[in-house]
Amino acid sequence: MASTAKIFSGTGSQYLAEKIATSFGTTLGQIKIQKFSDGEIQPVFMESIRGDVVFLVQSTFAPSDNLMELLLMIDAARRASAYKVIAVIPYYGYARQDRKDKPRVAIGAKLVANMLTAAGADRVITMDLHAAQIQGYFDIPVDHMDSSAIFIPYIEQLKLENLTFAAPDVGSANRIREIASYFNAEMVICDKHRKRANEIASMVVIGDVTDRDVVLIDDICDTGGTLAKSAGLLLDKGARSVRALCTHPVLSGKAYDNIRNSVLEELVVCDTIPLREECEKIKVLSVADLFAVALRNAFENRSITSLFIHSQRRDK
């Protein structure tokens, strides 16, 4: 008997999982996430998944209950005799802890990878890891989706005349270089120095942005401080306009105020994390259709290469 694909969601990503399921051509499977009075979580599948390929959609943004919920769903699916258990994690939390950059710290990204594998996941599908090498932390297949497939068509429809791309830090340079190459456009780097996490001590622009329409691209927008300061600096250096595209809208602390009070024309984000409040400068693009195709191809054992917009020069 052939396996059936079934999609389930944790509580944190149900808004997105419903859209993915609709695009996939099905409805969400029935699962009940029970909580004891002390906060302990117990997921219960309300339908048989024996022999099925089970996709579990859950981003692991704060609180940590989202991660724990995902781990327990994986374990429950494995114990319910699912044929394959695939963790669909649009936003992979703890990815910024990808190395030991100071003494006596944890490597959270590796620990989370270990926990997902130990829980029984057969595969992980995620998007825009903070550091691409996190894929190597897993001993199971990882499909690493790229938001450029969503952002590039959006940039194209803006029809900006003097397009220049900006990396908000040196670590983002490779990501931005590929997109700049696709558009045959220039790129600059905003080199920053931090005193401590979420606090920028100084920043300089490497490159010329005079009379250019600048697009900042990053994977995460947390407090919004880096984007706001980068945008202001680029405008001071002669840029005609500055907008930002960020995959994951973590938007913690005073992020919404920072974005509102910045010189950014707009902040375009994906719906990997739900917004906590409305902001006239923030526009949301959905990743649902992209993930639905990835799930379909994974289920049918087909390549997902077609979902990526590779670095190439556009025809002028």
N, C-alpha and C positions, 0 to 999 in steps of 0.2 A: 504494500500500500504506500502511495507517495505521501511525503510529508506535506503538511499544510503550514503556511506562514501565518503567525499570529503576532499582533503588536499589542504590547501592554505599556502602561505608563505609571511612573511614580507620581506623587502628588505635586512635586515641584515643576514638572514639565508637561503636565496634562494639556495645557493650552496649545503647546507645540505638537505633542503626540497626536492630538485629534486632527490637526491639519496634515500631518504626515500620513496618517491612516487614510484620510479622505483622498489625498493625492495618490496613495498606493492602490486605492480601490477597495478598501475594506473599512471596517469599524474597529474601534479599540476593543480588545478583549476585556473580559470582566475580571477585575482584581479588587480585593478589598484590603485597604491598608489600615489595620487595627492598631490602636494605641492604648496601652494600659494607663492607669491613672498616674503612674510615675513617669510616663513619657516613652516607655519601651515600645518598640515598633514590631508588629507581626503582620507581614503580608500574606494574604491567602488568595490563591487563584480560585475563581468561582466557576471554572469550566475545565474540562480535561485538556491537557497539553501533551499527553503521552505521544511520543513519536513526532512531535511538531518542531518546526524551527521557530523559536521564540525570540522576538526582538523586544528588549526592555529599554524604553526611552526615559532617560533621567540625566539631566545636567547636575553636576556636583558643586554648585555654588553654595554659599552659606545659607542656612546653618548646616552643620555637619550631618544633621538628620537626613539630608538628601543623599549623601554618600552612603550612610548606613542603610537607608531604605533600599538603595540599589543593590548593595551587597546581599541583603536578605532576600530580595526578589530573585537574584541569581541563584542563591542557595536553594530557595523554594522550588524554582523551575527545574533545577538539576535533580532534586529529590522527587519531583513529580514526573520524572522520566522523559523530559523534553529531549528531542533528538539533538538539537543544538541550541545553545543559549548565547545570544549576541547582545552585548551591551552597547546601546546607542547613546553616546555621551556628547551632545552638541557642545557643551562647555566642560572641559576637563579641569576641575578645580585642583589646587595645590601644584599646578604646573610651574609656577614661578619659583618653587623650591626644587630646582632641577639639578643643583650641584652644591657642593660644600664650599661656599664662597667666603666663609669665615669659620673660625674654630668652633667646635662643639655645637653644630647645628644639624638638624635632620635634613634628609633629602626626601621631602614629602612626595614628590612626583613618582619616585621609585617605590615608595611604600604603598601608595595607592595602586600602582600597577601590580604589585605583589598581592595585595588584598583582592583585587578583581580576579586575578588568575586563581588564587587559592579558593575563592568562592565558587568557581566553576565556569567562568565565562570562556566560551570557545573562540570568540572574536570580539574586537572592539571597533566601533565606527565613531569617529570623533571629528572635530573641525578646528583648524588653526590652533594647534598646540603652541604654548608660549615658546617652547624650544622644540624644534622638529625632532631632535635626537631622542626625545622621550619615547618615541616609537620603539627604540632599542631597549627600553626597560622591560618590554613585554617578551615573553616566550610564546605568545600566541599571535595570530595575525592582527594587524592594526590597519584599518583603512582611514587614512588621514585626509579628510576633505579640505578643500581650499576655497576660502570665501571670495577669491578673485573671480570665480565663475558667477558670482552675484554682483560684485562691485564693478567689474569691468563694463558690463552692459549699462549700468547706472551712470558711470563716468562718461561713456560714449554719448548718451542721450543729453548730457549737460552741454555738449558742443563748446567747450572752453577753448578760446583761441590761443592763448599762450600758456599751455599746460606744463606745469612742473610738479613733480612729486617730491614729497619731503618725508624723510624718516625721522621720527621723534627721538631716536637714539641710534647709536652705532650698531647695536644688536639687531635692529630692524632693517639694516641696509640691504641684505640679500633679498628679503621679501619685496622691498620697494623696487630694487633694481630690475627684477623680473617683470613687474607691472610696467615700469617706465620703458623697458625694452619693447614690450608689446605695443605701446603707444608711440615708440620712437621719440620719447620725450626726455628732457633733462631731469636730474634728481639732485637734491641737496640733503644734507644731514644736520639735524639739530643735536649737537653733542652736549650732553648734560652731565653734571657731577652732582651726586647726592650726598648729603650729610648722613641721612638715615632713610629708611623706607618711607615712601610717600612724601618726601621733603626734598626739593631741589635746591642746591646751593648756588649753582651757576649754570649757564647755558650759552652756547655760541652757535652760529649758523655757518656751516661749511658749504660754500657755493653761493651763486648769485641768483637772487629772486626778484630783481628789479623789474617792475611792470609785468609780473607773471601771475597767473591764476594758479595758486598752490593747493595741492591736495595732500594732506597729511594722512598716512595710513598706518594703523597699528592693530595689534590683535586684541588688546584689552584696554578699556578705559575704566580706571578704578576711581580715583578721586577727581579726575579731570584736570588736576594741576599741571601735569606735563603738557597736555593739549592746549590749555589756556595760555600757558607761558610761551609755548612754541608759536602759537598763532600770533600773539602780540609781538614777539621778536621778529617773525617773518614780515609782519606788516611794517614794523619799524625799519626793516631792511629794504623796503620798497615794493613789497608784494602788492598786487592790485586787489586780490581777494584770497581768503584762506578758508578752506572747509576741511573737515576730517571724516575719515571712514574707519570705524573700529568694529571688529567682529563681535566681541563680547562686551555688552554694557553692564559691567559690574556696578559702576556708579554708586560707590559707597561714600559715607561721610557727607561733605558739602559739595559733592559732584554736580548736582543739578544747579546749584547756585553758581558754581565755577563756570559751567557751560553757559548759563544764561548771561552772565556778566562778561563773558569773553568776547573777542572780536570775530569769532568763528561765524561764517555765514550759516553753516549747519553742521550737525554731527549725524552721520548716517551709521546706523548700527544694525546688526542682525538680531533675530528674536531667539537666540540661544539662551538668553536670560530675560525674564520678564521685567519691564520697566516698573519702578515703584511709584512713579508719578508722571504726569504729563509735562512736557516741556516743548515750547513752540520751536525750539532750534533742533530738536531731535526727531529724526525720521527713521522708521523701522522697516527693514526689508526682511522678508521671510526666507528661511532656509528649508522650509517644508518640502517643496518640490524636489530640491536637490537631494535631500536625505531619502525621500521616497524612492527615487531612481536608484540610489545607492543600496537601499534595502532590497529592492527588486532584483538588482544585479547580484547581490550577495546570496539571495535565496536561490537564484537560478544558476549560480556558479559562473557568472559572466564577469568580464573585466569592467572596472569602473574608470578606466583611463579616459574614456570619452567625456567624463564629467569635469575634467580639468582644462582650463584655458592655459596652454603652455606658452612659455616665453617665445614670442615671435613678433616680427615687425608687421604692422598693419599696412595694407595697400593704401597708398595715398592718392 
